[in-house]
Amino acid sequence: MDTKNTDIFSLMLAGGIIPKEHPGWPKAWKQVNRAIELSSALNTSTSVDEIRDRLSELIGQKIDGTTRVFIPFYTNFGKHIRIGEHVFINHACTFLDLGGITVEDNVQIGPKVNLITENHPLDPEDRKSLDLGGILIKRNAWLGAACTILPGVTVGENSVVAAGAVVTKDVPDNTVVAGIPAKVVRNL
């Protein structure tokens, strides 16, 4: 893919390295600034309905009335988050979504969960470039308190990520993972 001539938002969702010199970064920074402004309003909401409305504006998708999100909620971009129906997101979660985050229906997300789609190359000369990988949380998954899901990971349908786990690889459907790095500890 020709990274210099491809729209930066398309590159972000495709995953992989986006060079620090990409000409689309000013456009991306505008979205980051928008997310900062809207997050401030979101995190001073006084009702679940107001939270839902403000988060809908931030991500550019209507949050279904069956979904509940508790504040504070943190994101650095917002534009690449998709949230299904009957989802519960507890307090103090962080969604760094440049690489794209999809949360399917009936997912439960505990407090202080981190969904991180962004990384950087190890080479010091290239470290200001971004290495992105989308995150998919499949239907009916449960993410325990303070777990971290890293770039490119899919959490399988009906699966459970234990509190405090750091997930570096895909989680199979119908399993429980725990630890750092997370490993399958039980089948459901």
ZADO-1210 file (C-alpha; in nm, 4 decimals, padded with zeros to 6 digits):
<atoms>
<atom x="00.0000" y="00.0000" z="00.0000" code="MET" pos="1"/>
<atom x="00.1270" y="00.3476" z="-00.0904" code="ASP" pos="2"/>
<atom x="00.1274" y="00.4992" z="00.2591" code="THR" pos="3"/>
<atom x="00.2225" y="00.8514" z="00.1498" code="LYS" pos="4"/>
<atom x="-00.0759" y="00.8893" z="-00.0866" code="ASN" pos="5"/>
<atom x="-00.3399" y="00.6994" z="00.1121" code="THR" pos="6"/>
<atom x="-00.5821" y="00.8814" z="00.3434" code="ASP" pos="7"/>
<atom x="-00.4457" y="00.8643" z="00.6969" code="ILE" pos="8"/>
<atom x="-00.7776" y="00.7467" z="00.8448" code="PHE" pos="9"/>
<atom x="-00.7889" y="00.4532" z="00.5997" code="SER" pos="10"/>
<atom x="-00.4293" y="00.3667" z="00.6886" code="LEU" pos="11"/>
<atom x="-00.5120" y="00.3723" z="01.0588" code="MET" pos="12"/>
<atom x="-00.7937" y="00.1204" z="01.0177" code="LEU" pos="13"/>
<atom x="-00.5849" y="-00.0994" z="00.7863" code="ALA" pos="14"/>
<atom x="-00.3241" y="-00.1370" z="01.0603" code="GLY" pos="15"/>
<atom x="00.0524" y="-00.1409" z="01.0426" code="GLY" pos="16"/>
<atom x="00.3039" y="00.1398" z="01.0527" code="ILE" pos="17"/>
<atom x="00.2081" y="00.4954" z="00.9680" code="ILE" pos="18"/>
<atom x="00.5239" y="00.6996" z="00.9122" code="PRO" pos="19"/>
<atom x="00.5744" y="01.0094" z="01.1246" code="LYS" pos="20"/>
<atom x="00.6156" y="01.2064" z="00.7998" code="GLU" pos="21"/>
<atom x="00.2744" y="01.1117" z="00.6567" code="HIS" pos="22"/>
<atom x="00.1096" y="01.4269" z="00.5134" code="PRO" pos="23"/>
<atom x="-00.2227" y="01.3405" z="00.6795" code="GLY" pos="24"/>
<atom x="-00.1059" y="01.3933" z="01.0379" code="TRP" pos="25"/>
<atom x="-00.2420" y="01.7516" z="01.0605" code="PRO" pos="26"/>
<atom x="-00.5876" y="01.6139" z="00.9721" code="LYS" pos="27"/>
<atom x="-00.5501" y="01.3450" z="01.2389" code="ALA" pos="28"/>
<atom x="-00.4396" y="01.5998" z="01.5006" code="TRP" pos="29"/>
<atom x="-00.7572" y="01.7995" z="01.4306" code="LYS" pos="30"/>
<atom x="-00.9602" y="01.4901" z="01.5245" code="GLN" pos="31"/>
<atom x="-00.7487" y="01.4422" z="01.8386" code="VAL" pos="32"/>
<atom x="-00.8179" y="01.8033" z="01.9419" code="ASN" pos="33"/>
<atom x="-01.1903" y="01.7497" z="01.8780" code="ARG" pos="34"/>
<atom x="-01.1812" y="01.4367" z="02.0956" code="ALA" pos="35"/>
<atom x="-01.0140" y="01.6309" z="02.3773" code="ILE" pos="36"/>
<atom x="-01.2852" y="01.8985" z="02.3681" code="GLU" pos="37"/>
<atom x="-01.5751" y="01.6527" z="02.3480" code="LEU" pos="38"/>
<atom x="-01.4262" y="01.4274" z="02.6182" code="SER" pos="39"/>
<atom x="-01.4297" y="01.7176" z="02.8600" code="SER" pos="40"/>
<atom x="-01.8034" y="01.7632" z="02.8061" code="ALA" pos="41"/>
<atom x="-01.8642" y="01.3871" z="02.8186" code="LEU" pos="42"/>
<atom x="-01.6913" y="01.3516" z="03.1529" code="ASN" pos="43"/>
<atom x="-01.9035" y="01.6217" z="03.3152" code="THR" pos="44"/>
<atom x="-02.2333" y="01.4606" z="03.2114" code="SER" pos="45"/>
<atom x="-02.4956" y="01.4253" z="03.4833" code="THR" pos="46"/>
<atom x="-02.7054" y="01.1338" z="03.3541" code="SER" pos="47"/>
<atom x="-02.6684" y="00.8067" z="03.1651" code="VAL" pos="48"/>
<atom x="-02.8701" y="00.9530" z="02.8772" code="ASP" pos="49"/>
<atom x="-02.6449" y="01.2583" z="02.8577" code="GLU" pos="50"/>
<atom x="-02.3366" y="01.0322" z="02.8624" code="ILE" pos="51"/>
<atom x="-02.4850" y="00.8289" z="02.5780" code="ARG" pos="52"/>
<atom x="-02.5602" y="01.1428" z="02.3722" code="ASP" pos="53"/>
<atom x="-02.2174" y="01.2980" z="02.4235" code="ARG" pos="54"/>
<atom x="-02.0344" y="00.9722" z="02.3531" code="LEU" pos="55"/>
<atom x="-02.2446" y="00.9323" z="02.0369" code="SER" pos="56"/>
<atom x="-02.1248" y="01.2734" z="01.9215" code="GLU" pos="57"/>
<atom x="-01.7644" y="01.1902" z="02.0057" code="LEU" pos="58"/>
<atom x="-01.7539" y="00.8610" z="01.8147" code="ILE" pos="59"/>
<atom x="-01.9886" y="00.9634" z="01.5335" code="GLY" pos="60"/>
<atom x="-02.2261" y="00.6716" z="01.5945" code="GLN" pos="61"/>
<atom x="-02.5497" y="00.6660" z="01.7924" code="LYS" pos="62"/>
<atom x="-02.5051" y="00.4649" z="02.1094" code="ILE" pos="63"/>
<atom x="-02.8018" y="00.2315" z="02.1498" code="ASP" pos="64"/>
<atom x="-03.0361" y="00.2998" z="02.4435" code="GLY" pos="65"/>
<atom x="-02.9572" y="-00.0462" z="02.5846" code="THR" pos="66"/>
<atom x="-02.5902" y="00.0423" z="02.6287" code="THR" pos="67"/>
<atom x="-02.4587" y="00.2048" z="02.9460" code="ARG" pos="68"/>
<atom x="-02.1267" y="00.3819" z="02.9819" code="VAL" pos="69"/>
<atom x="-02.0069" y="00.5220" z="03.3135" code="PHE" pos="70"/>
<atom x="-01.7740" y="00.8185" z="03.3299" code="ILE" pos="71"/>
<atom x="-01.4976" y="00.9017" z="03.3348" code="PRO" pos="72"/>
<atom x="-01.4332" y="00.7570" z="02.9899" code="PHE" pos="73"/>
<atom x="-01.1099" y="00.8351" z="02.8071" code="TYR" pos="74"/>
<atom x="-01.0247" y="00.8301" z="02.4380" code="THR" pos="75"/>
<atom x="-00.7654" y="01.0082" z="02.2306" code="ASN" pos="76"/>
<atom x="-00.9516" y="00.9918" z="01.8989" code="PHE" pos="77"/>
<atom x="-01.3075" y="00.8584" z="01.9212" code="GLY" pos="78"/>
<atom x="-01.3737" y="00.8395" z="01.5499" code="LYS" pos="79"/>
<atom x="-01.2696" y="00.4717" z="01.5266" code="HIS" pos="80"/>
<atom x="-01.4841" y="00.3295" z="01.8098" code="ILE" pos="81"/>
<atom x="-01.7905" y="00.1140" z="01.7373" code="ARG" pos="82"/>
<atom x="-02.0106" y="-00.0039" z="02.0260" code="ILE" pos="83"/>
<atom x="-02.2970" y="-00.2546" z="01.9962" code="GLY" pos="84"/>
<atom x="-02.6210" y="-00.3012" z="02.1864" code="GLU" pos="85"/>
<atom x="-02.6601" y="-00.4155" z="02.5494" code="HIS" pos="86"/>
<atom x="-02.2994" y="-00.3184" z="02.6272" code="VAL" pos="87"/>
<atom x="-02.1858" y="-00.2091" z="02.9726" code="PHE" pos="88"/>
<atom x="-01.8665" y="-00.0044" z="03.0150" code="ILE" pos="89"/>
<atom x="-01.7716" y="00.0721" z="03.3750" code="ASN" pos="90"/>
<atom x="-01.5828" y="00.3720" z="03.5188" code="HIS" pos="91"/>
<atom x="-01.2391" y="00.4960" z="03.4100" code="ALA" pos="92"/>
<atom x="-01.1921" y="00.2947" z="03.0911" code="CYS" pos="93"/>
<atom x="-00.9424" y="00.4067" z="02.8274" code="THR" pos="94"/>
<atom x="-00.9992" y="00.3392" z="02.4565" code="PHE" pos="95"/>
<atom x="-00.6990" y="00.4481" z="02.2442" code="LEU" pos="96"/>
<atom x="-00.8690" y="00.3880" z="01.9121" code="ASP" pos="97"/>
<atom x="-00.6527" y="00.5166" z="01.6271" code="LEU" pos="98"/>
<atom x="-00.6325" y="00.1562" z="01.4985" code="GLY" pos="99"/>
<atom x="-01.0050" y="00.0905" z="01.5472" code="GLY" pos="100"/>
<atom x="-01.2022" y="-00.0655" z="01.8331" code="ILE" pos="101"/>
<atom x="-01.5186" y="-00.2689" z="01.7837" code="THR" pos="102"/>
<atom x="-01.7213" y="-00.3814" z="02.0837" code="VAL" pos="103"/>
<atom x="-01.9966" y="-00.6195" z="01.9763" code="GLU" pos="104"/>
<atom x="-02.3344" y="-00.6750" z="02.1478" code="ASP" pos="105"/>
<atom x="-02.3748" y="-00.7915" z="02.5088" code="ASN" pos="106"/>
<atom x="-02.0149" y="-00.7164" z="02.6118" code="VAL" pos="107"/>
<atom x="-01.9313" y="-00.6246" z="02.9723" code="GLN" pos="108"/>
<atom x="-01.6251" y="-00.4124" z="03.0402" code="ILE" pos="109"/>
<atom x="-01.5055" y="-00.3676" z="03.3985" code="GLY" pos="110"/>
<atom x="-01.3576" y="-00.0525" z="03.5528" code="PRO" pos="111"/>
<atom x="-01.0172" y="00.0764" z="03.4430" code="LYS" pos="112"/>
<atom x="-00.9997" y="-00.1482" z="03.1353" code="VAL" pos="113"/>
<atom x="-00.7534" y="-00.0343" z="02.8686" code="ASN" pos="114"/>
<atom x="-00.8087" y="-00.1045" z="02.4976" code="LEU" pos="115"/>
<atom x="-00.4890" y="00.0093" z="02.3254" code="ILE" pos="116"/>
<atom x="-00.4639" y="-00.0071" z="01.9443" code="THR" pos="117"/>
<atom x="-00.1420" y="00.1929" z="01.9251" code="GLU" pos="118"/>
<atom x="00.2240" y="00.1059" z="01.9522" code="ASN" pos="119"/>
<atom x="00.5541" y="00.2410" z="01.8186" code="HIS" pos="120"/>
<atom x="00.8410" y="00.0794" z="01.6276" code="PRO" pos="121"/>
<atom x="01.1374" y="-00.0269" z="01.8410" code="LEU" pos="122"/>
<atom x="01.3941" y="00.1481" z="01.6195" code="ASP" pos="123"/>
<atom x="01.4733" y="00.4808" z="01.7943" code="PRO" pos="124"/>
<atom x="01.4981" y="00.6588" z="01.4565" code="GLU" pos="125"/>
<atom x="01.1412" y="00.5575" z="01.3701" code="ASP" pos="126"/>
<atom x="00.9848" y="00.5607" z="01.7163" code="ARG" pos="127"/>
<atom x="00.7589" y="00.8613" z="01.6468" code="LYS" pos="128"/>
<atom x="00.5825" y="00.6626" z="01.3752" code="SER" pos="129"/>
<atom x="00.2794" y="00.4612" z="01.4840" code="LEU" pos="130"/>
<atom x="00.2238" y="00.0877" z="01.4588" code="ASP" pos="131"/>
<atom x="-00.1519" y="00.0270" z="01.4751" code="LEU" pos="132"/>
<atom x="-00.3671" y="-00.2824" z="01.5133" code="GLY" pos="133"/>
<atom x="-00.7442" y="-00.2908" z="01.5598" code="GLY" pos="134"/>
<atom x="-00.9150" y="-00.4547" z="01.8555" code="ILE" pos="135"/>
<atom x="-01.2315" y="-00.6640" z="01.8287" code="LEU" pos="136"/>
<atom x="-01.4278" y="-00.7629" z="02.1392" code="ILE" pos="137"/>
<atom x="-01.6753" y="-01.0262" z="02.0253" code="LYS" pos="138"/>
<atom x="-02.0310" y="-01.0821" z="02.1437" code="ARG" pos="139"/>
<atom x="-02.0919" y="-01.1616" z="02.5095" code="ASN" pos="140"/>
<atom x="-01.7283" y="-01.1235" z="02.6183" code="ALA" pos="141"/>
<atom x="-01.6449" y="-00.9967" z="02.9662" code="TRP" pos="142"/>
<atom x="-01.3330" y="-00.7898" z="03.0310" code="LEU" pos="143"/>
<atom x="-01.2400" y="-00.7900" z="03.4001" code="GLY" pos="144"/>
<atom x="-01.1274" y="-00.4859" z="03.5966" code="ALA" pos="145"/>
<atom x="-00.8023" y="-00.3202" z="03.4938" code="ALA" pos="146"/>
<atom x="-00.7169" y="-00.5640" z="03.2172" code="CYS" pos="147"/>
<atom x="-00.5310" y="-00.4369" z="02.9119" code="THR" pos="148"/>
<atom x="-00.5959" y="-00.5476" z="02.5540" code="ILE" pos="149"/>
<atom x="-00.3050" y="-00.4663" z="02.3201" code="LEU" pos="150"/>
<atom x="-00.3038" y="-00.3837" z="01.9456" code="PRO" pos="151"/>
<atom x="-00.4359" y="-00.6364" z="01.6966" code="GLY" pos="152"/>
<atom x="-00.6136" y="-00.8582" z="01.9516" code="VAL" pos="153"/>
<atom x="-00.9541" y="-01.0236" z="01.9127" code="THR" pos="154"/>
<atom x="-01.1295" y="-01.1378" z="02.2302" code="VAL" pos="155"/>
<atom x="-01.3522" y="-01.4317" z="02.1359" code="GLY" pos="156"/>
<atom x="-01.7239" y="-01.4747" z="02.1781" code="GLU" pos="157"/>
<atom x="-01.8367" y="-01.5556" z="02.5354" code="ASN" pos="158"/>
<atom x="-01.4769" y="-01.5308" z="02.6614" code="SER" pos="159"/>
<atom x="-01.3603" y="-01.3793" z="02.9884" code="VAL" pos="160"/>
<atom x="-01.0428" y="-01.1797" z="03.0449" code="VAL" pos="161"/>
<atom x="-00.9488" y="-01.1921" z="03.4135" code="ALA" pos="162"/>
<atom x="-00.8904" y="-00.8768" z="03.6141" code="ALA" pos="163"/>
<atom x="-00.5432" y="-00.7339" z="03.5611" code="GLY" pos="164"/>
<atom x="-00.4564" y="-00.9545" z="03.2640" code="ALA" pos="165"/>
<atom x="-00.2485" y="-00.8188" z="02.9774" code="VAL" pos="166"/>
<atom x="-00.3718" y="-00.9675" z="02.6509" code="VAL" pos="167"/>
<atom x="-00.1093" y="-00.9795" z="02.3752" code="THR" pos="168"/>
<atom x="-00.2640" y="-01.2515" z="02.1531" code="LYS" pos="169"/>
<atom x="-00.6122" y="-01.3441" z="02.0332" code="ASP" pos="170"/>
<atom x="-00.8406" y="-01.5034" z="02.2919" code="VAL" pos="171"/>
<atom x="-01.0310" y="-01.8065" z="02.1565" code="PRO" pos="172"/>
<atom x="-01.4106" y="-01.8202" z="02.1867" code="ASP" pos="173"/>
<atom x="-01.5496" y="-01.9662" z="02.5113" code="ASN" pos="174"/>
<atom x="-01.2321" y="-01.9412" z="02.7193" code="THR" pos="175"/>
<atom x="-01.1028" y="-01.7643" z="03.0287" code="VAL" pos="176"/>
<atom x="-00.7606" y="-01.5999" z="03.0068" code="VAL" pos="177"/>
<atom x="-00.5532" y="-01.4644" z="03.2958" code="ALA" pos="178"/>
<atom x="-00.2027" y="-01.3420" z="03.3715" code="GLY" pos="179"/>
<atom x="00.0734" y="-01.1360" z="03.2168" code="ILE" pos="180"/>
<atom x="00.0871" y="-01.2198" z="02.9354" code="PRO" pos="181"/>
<atom x="-00.2616" y="-01.3678" z="02.9397" code="ALA" pos="182"/>
<atom x="-00.2948" y="-01.7412" z="02.8813" code="LYS" pos="183"/>
<atom x="-00.5975" y="-01.9691" z="02.8604" code="VAL" pos="184"/>
<atom x="-00.6729" y="-02.1043" z="03.2083" code="VAL" pos="185"/>
<atom x="-01.0134" y="-02.2567" z="03.1452" code="ARG" pos="186"/>
<atom x="-01.2594" y="-02.3509" z="02.8729" code="ASN" pos="187"/>
<atom x="-01.6228" y="-02.2526" z="02.9125" code="LEU" pos="188"/>
</atoms>
